[in-house]
Structure formats: structure tokens, C-alpha cells
Amino acid sequence: KFSIDSSTSRTRAMSFTEAFKAIPYDLSLCRTPKEKVRKCTQLVKLIVDEVTGLITKIPYGARALKTHKKLPRRPVAPARDDEV
């Protein structure tokens, strides 16, 4: 989910596409088939956790959007003649 940017030594968020691109490299670091299976299991669990977390937030986002649409709009003040 996070990676270290070696040029600035700061942590930055990693996108899903970057994470998927890193999977082959992560697996290439494993020396034995047992390590690869363990790493694959960790990656699958991580992906499932991320997707589950995203799906569980949908109702909250839908409710927030519904509430936002129900809020009264602020009336637009008419422009004054002395304003440019």
C-alpha cells in the first residue's frame, strides 16, 4: 500500500495498478516454492481485505451523497453595480 521513494526518502501511497505491477517482482524475491506460496497467500489476503474495505464504504458514500443533495443551496447574491 505504501512505498518508499528513494530519491526523497518519503513514504507515498501506492495505487492499485502500481501494486499489481509489483507482484511479479515481489514473487521473484522468494527463493523457494514454499516462500512463493506464502507470499501469494499474503497478497491474496491483502487484495481481499482492500476490496472488502472498499465495498463496506459504499453505503456510507451513498448516504453522504444523498444527504448532500438534500441540503439547501446557498442563494446567489445579485451582482452590485460598483463591482468590476
C-alpha positions in Angstrom: 0.0 0.0 0.0 2.9 2.3 0.6 6.3 2.6 -0.9 9.5 4.4 -0.1 10.6 6.9 -2.6 14.4 6.5 -2.5 15.1 9.9 -4.1 13.3 11.8 -1.3 13.1 9.2 1.5 9.4 9.9 1.9 6.6 7.5 2.0 3.9 7.8 -0.7 0.7 6.0 -1.3 0.7 3.3 -4.0 -2.1 2.9 -6.4 -3.8 -0.5 -7.2 -2.1 -0.6 -10.6 1.3 0.0 -9.1 0.7 -2.7 -6.5 -0.3 -5.2 -9.2 2.8 -4.3 -11.3 4.9 -5.0 -8.2 3.6 -8.6 -7.6 5.9 -10.3 -10.1 8.9 -8.6 -8.6 7.8 -9.5 -5.0 7.4 -13.1 -6.1 10.8 -13.1 -7.8 12.4 -12.3 -4.4 11.1 -15.5 -3.0 13.7 -18.3 -3.2 11.6 -21.4 -2.6 8.2 -22.5 -3.8 7.1 -22.5 -0.1 8.0 -18.8 0.2 6.2 -18.1 -3.1 3.0 -19.8 -1.8 3.3 -17.9 1.5 3.7 -14.6 -0.4 0.8 -15.3 -2.7 -1.4 -16.1 0.3 -0.4 -12.7 1.8 -1.1 -10.9 -1.4 -4.5 -12.5 -1.9 -5.4 -11.7 1.7 -4.3 -8.1 1.2 -6.3 -7.7 -2.0 -9.4 -9.3 -0.4 -9.1 -7.0 2.6 -8.8 -3.9 0.4 -11.7 -4.8 -1.8 -13.8 -5.7 1.2 -12.9 -2.4 2.9 -13.9 -0.5 -0.3 -17.2 -2.3 -0.6 -18.1 -1.7 3.0 -17.7 2.0 2.5 -20.2 2.2 -0.4 -23.3 2.6 1.9 -21.7 5.5 3.7 -20.7 7.2 0.5 -24.3 6.7 -0.9 -25.8 8.2 2.3 -23.4 11.1 2.2 -24.3 11.9 -1.4 -28.0 11.6 -0.7 -27.6 14.0 2.3 -25.5 16.4 0.2 -28.2 16.5 -2.5 -30.9 17.3 0.1 -29.0 20.3 1.6 -30.4 23.7 0.7 -28.4 25.6 -1.8 -27.0 29.0 -0.8 -28.7 31.7 -2.8 -26.5 33.6 -5.2 -26.3 37.3 -4.3 -27.1 39.6 -7.2 -24.1 41.5 -8.6 -23.7 45.1 -7.4 -23.1 47.9 -9.9 -20.0 49.1 -8.2 -18.2 45.7 -8.6 -16.0 45.1 -11.5 
